[in-house]
């Protein structure tokens, strides 16, 4: 019996409860059933909550969640924009929702402000089927905001408001370690490495997930204006490089990290480390390149009319992780990996056709329909 079935039975019993004659033995028997089912309802809810966070196919993402303010008109500066659309975002949260939208199971770990925006974002996680047991709220700091400048081609630039924002203040002792240990894949970026105490929380969460046997997935998601200097960004991003099993970088990030403007196999392989299982370089409208210990290649993307590229990389990563969480053998089989990357490219392309990150993430049906038409 599920919790839904039980609620139906309880509703019927509640209707007859006012008519129970407490001096009648049969009525007392019915009453005892009511009390028993109500206690059982609580136990079933606990079991369902445990199973939703405890199974091995869970993808846990760690880091920031914020509000993106996207201009209603592309190709103008922030000051020239006639207005903005409020859109939930933050790369790790985007990935978690991307996984859930595609039918996977995901949880998010991070910190939000104890304000209207923070509680709105937590509600968006729940609404999209992402477990929020790892979310903390800070009474002394606000939820982060980002204003996004959209160029006419859909590419964007960011202006952040976080001095400090709540996500920067997550402490190691606030981590839900049970949730993190239940992850089969643990995904993170680099923004959480910028300041303490969040950096220490990031390191602890990553170590706990690794010790529990999770596959570690890393997308640096470079936001250079947030770092004290380019050198500090490069140093901190690379400080955890060797821990990851899967790494995804964009062509811009590849150039930033290597100092080489030539985007080729040699440049990409300079970022390889011995324990890495998959290195991905996304190339925007040119698709992506993949590198493993035994093979490498490229997969073309799909051409669409891009409106806003925000969240496209996160959609790509979410689709990738959702496909491999239950079958990691595709990391060692090229034909299977190419199919996974084609699906991920499709999800990334779809996301660019709408404004905002989370609102644009596709469902599995949308992605499959898109691929069918191609």
Buried (B, 14 or more C-beta within 10 A) or exposed (E): EEBEEBEEBBEEBEEEEEEBEEEEEEBEEBBEEBEEBEEBBEEBEEEEEEEBBEEEEBBBBBBBBBBBBBBEEBEBEEEEBEEBBEBBBBBBBBBBBBBBBBEBBBBBBBBBBBBEBBBBBBEBBEEBBBBBBBBBBBEEBBBBBBBBBBEEEBBBEBEBBBEBBBBBBBBBEBBBBEBBBBBBBBBBBBBBBBBEBBBBBBBBBBEBBBEBEBBBBBBBBBBEEBBEEEEEBBEBBEEBBEBBBBBBBBBEBBBBBBEBEEBEEEBBEEBBEEEBBBBBBBBBBEBBBBBBEEEBBBBEBBEBEBBBBBBBBBBBBBBBBBBBBEEBEBBBBBEBBBBBBBBBBBBBBBBBBBBBBBBBBBBBEBBBBBBEEE
